[in-house]
Amino acid sequence: MNKYRIMVIDDEKIVGDMAKLSLEQDGYDVETFLNAEPALERLRAAPFAVVVTDYKMKGIDGMEVLRTVKNLYPSTKVIMITAFANLDTAIEALRGDVHDFFPKPVKIKELKASIQRALSADKT
Amino acid sequence: MKIGVAGYLQPLWKALLGRKPAPLPFDRLFRLFRLVLEKNNRAIEIITDMGEKMGGDYLFDVQYLRTAYSELSDTVRDSLVHFDALTQGRYRKIDEAFGRMDALARSAIFEAAPSLNERVLYLKDISWDLSRDVGGKNAHLADLKNNLGIKVPEAFAITIPAFLDLLSHNGIDAKLAASDLAGGLSDEEAAKIRGLILNAEVPPSLAAEIEKALVKMRALHGENCRLSIRSSADEEDGDFSFAGQFDTVLNVPAEKQAVLDAYRKVVASLYSSRAIAYLKQPGLAGARPGMAVCCMLMIDAVASGVAYSTSPSGGSDTLMISSAWGLGAAVVDGQTDTDMHILRKGGKAEILESKIGRKEFMFAPVDADGVSRLSTAADLRDKPSLTEDQIRELAAAAIRIENYFRKPQDIEWAIDPEGRLWTLQARPLRAAEEAAPARRLPDPHASPVIFRDKGIVVQKGIACGRVFLLRKMEELDHIPHGSVIVSRYDSSNFIRVMPHASAIITAVGTPASHMASLCREFRLPAVVNTGDATSLLRHGQEVTIFAGDEGGITVYDGIIAGYTGLRAQTTMDDVYEFRKKRYVMRNISPLNLIDPIMDNFTVENCRTIHDILRFMHEKSVIELVERARYGGEMMVKKAAVRLDLPVPVDLIMIDIGEGLEAGIQKNAKKIPLESVKSAPLKAVVKGMLAPGAWHSGAVALNVNDLLSSVMRMPDITTGAADFVGYNVAVISDEYLNLSLKFGYHYTLIDCYCSGTPKNNHIYFRFSGGATDMTKRSRRITLLELILKEYGLNLTSKGDFLIARISNLPKADVENLLEKMGRLLSYTRQLDAVLNDDDSVGRYAEKFLSGNYQL
């Protein structure tokens, strides 16, 4: 069985490292990036099933990641996480067709459940 | 260790009886008390939240850590202001203590550089808060020597700031920064860095400081004294052992040039290919440790070795000692057979098993410098290297060290010619973890067994692969990925192949070697001391090995399908960035100040913010109690009296407003429950006295014994000290603040119980314990089950529980308080019977159904 590929973009290494360890334990193939530019470059080369991205990053931010992903692969699901959660950012993200939106710290179990939902939605 | 209540209260008495500061009006005193409690409660909530969010179940970032810590720091500062006012500045040192902790936490959270100016420090001058500057090994040794009184040889540290000076003085830091950007050092670059360090100039000011320390060392221990120069890297002896990864230079003359050479050699080993390989394991990826060095007086060791305060693969109730003649290298390098003793822990450690090995080699210092491997004298080879008394002394020291650090320890020790025991280093021991607990042994008939139950398992697990018979170290680089390495000796050099090997089997060696520690860190199945079993394996043969709990390994011929790649999973603790962030919690959440009656219950022993909060709370409560006795005003105006109960419960009540009937005799020894008007206190006591809640025929204690254990007062050293104690209820008609000490457990109930539902709250806190975490956690789980059933909001972590509820009618508050009273009595009695996890649910259910039988 092919493993699902998950991309995690967060400018803090700890987020990517923790996400990678826990998602790999569930059998996903995980690639992490500290900023969006190389991540999008990688995306252009190969599709990912789910992209988990920080909202607020230097350079390209989460909203731009969302738009680019949706342009490239409309079926790829994007999950946004942010330490600066407020209603406006959530609304903005939802309008951009984000699959899910979590304030940080985000419970890993909830993130995993969201990824599973994204993948099963993908199948239908 | 105990100093009794008199000693405990001495500073307060001195102040009260001596300078007699003008007492605060009681109303103000109580207001300040409430403010301290309120702030402390908030601070503890933040700590608990941080513990939860940073416990591995959440993705968090530095932003969270910074925000949460800033709020914590502000809250503690506010509390300190109120506390200083409450105690009229008698514990001013606590502000300084918090200032140090705060600076430490901030430097870690906001990632500031080390702040220490000292480049060279003797162990006696190293306090716990300097561990970032002196490295793990030095910090642990200083802790053992200064705080635990363990015999540690004279030593001084050359600090991490000194290391940074060395790098920048020689332009090496710029090269390292460049390689960091390029994704880390290649082997060639690392070799260049090593060369640069070996030839580096030690900054003259640092060299002068080292010389000064050596002059002192020679003055204390003679012109010809020798030193061992060991590494003490950033995280070394912390969560990761770095066992055997860095160079140690032994038997160095205490002279400037020799020590500087050895210093450079040890520092350079930070960039050895072994160390670089070690840094590639998942938990350390991204780490760039700094290197402090420990210069320790050499002990002329008759025997030395390693003690594991908890046997890594046995039960938690045994400890293990490995020993050999001469210097410890014989044990830690796994070069020769050693003596091994297993002891059962407990009051007086009992020797369960002793195996005397044939110690063909030993290591001894040579006259000029360095050490050499010698053949052991024929009459010593099979002779035990330790006497029974020495084994027991070692065991006792190991248990003390484990208790102090609250983690199993890997301890290197030596015995000098006078028979004195010295501790050379102590670091946390990683236990042999199960690789695939859910798996069962394969059908034994599925494959032929090559051999069964051989050797000593150092890391449990199942592995498959081709046998690589290693004859010479040079062959290491030719070992294919996935091999089962079979070797006569063990060696920490195997680190280079550990990330890719399937398993390691050695003929000799001990579970106390560096290699063994590394295998546990890499979770690489490994077995040592299999004797001639290795001769049963052929080079290139495919095998499946099972290294289980007992009886060594079993090796099957061929690869059994389904058992490949079963190395134990890494955990969040193995993520370097996670550990680094969580490291901050070390200075925040552990509670070291447990018992206020112990003489270590001082500001000086506050090591964490939790300790500061505990200290403030304790002293604030005592302040109220003592003011009642010595403050005059409160004694006259407010009643501070013992509650007379039909059971020997020593509870002091301080009435701050209509908590007791008017006209209570001010000098009454005890007052009856009927005279209590405080609705919340009445409710709690009613629950505690509910028939059956505390009575039990099943526990082998009589009722009086049982009750005095339920709420025992500390010894009162003077008969006149009527109000000394810390089972205290501060009451008004609508308010209760109840502090109870149950053995080593503390309970706090703070409650408003008025006719206005929106003002009402119950705050219940349960914490502490002297037993092991499993037992403490069971009790917490039981409380959780019950309090959740009652509708309270819960937060818990480890042995700590907060339950709260607010905004409810008076009758409901009273009802809940009564239930809590029952729970307090009931849970105390349960201590003896919560022997397994299943019992928790059973007893919770019984309690909820009103059945208090044990």
Chai-1 contact restraints between the chains, C-beta under 6 A:
chainA,res_idxA,chainB,res_idxB,connection_type,confidence,min_distance_angstrom,max_distance_angstrom,comment,restraint_id
A,E12,B,D61,contact,1.0,0.0,6.0,A-B,restraint_1
A,E12,B,V62,contact,1.0,0.0,6.0,A-B,restraint_2
A,K13,B,E577,contact,1.0,0.0,6.0,A-B,restraint_3
A,I14,B,E577,contact,1.0,0.0,6.0,A-B,restraint_4
A,I14,B,F578,contact,1.0,0.0,6.0,A-B,restraint_5
A,I14,B,K581,contact,1.0,0.0,6.0,A-B,restraint_6
A,V15,B,L59,contact,1.0,0.0,6.0,A-B,restraint_7
A,V15,B,D61,contact,1.0,0.0,6.0,A-B,restraint_8
A,D17,B,V575,contact,1.0,0.0,6.0,A-B,restraint_9
A,D17,B,E577,contact,1.0,0.0,6.0,A-B,restraint_10
A,M18,B,L59,contact,1.0,0.0,6.0,A-B,restraint_11
A,M18,B,V575,contact,1.0,0.0,6.0,A-B,restraint_12
A,M18,B,F578,contact,1.0,0.0,6.0,A-B,restraint_13
A,A19,B,L59,contact,1.0,0.0,6.0,A-B,restraint_14
A,L21,B,V575,contact,1.0,0.0,6.0,A-B,restraint_15
A,A83,B,D61,contact,1.0,0.0,6.0,A-B,restraint_16
A,A83,B,Q63,contact,1.0,0.0,6.0,A-B,restraint_17
A,K104,B,D61,contact,1.0,0.0,6.0,A-B,restraint_18
A,P105,B,K53,contact,1.0,0.0,6.0,A-B,restraint_19
A,P105,B,Y58,contact,1.0,0.0,6.0,A-B,restraint_20
A,P105,B,F60,contact,1.0,0.0,6.0,A-B,restraint_21
A,P105,B,Y64,contact,1.0,0.0,6.0,A-B,restraint_22
A,V106,B,L59,contact,1.0,0.0,6.0,A-B,restraint_23
A,K107,B,Y58,contact,1.0,0.0,6.0,A-B,restraint_24
A,I108,B,D57,contact,1.0,0.0,6.0,A-B,restraint_25
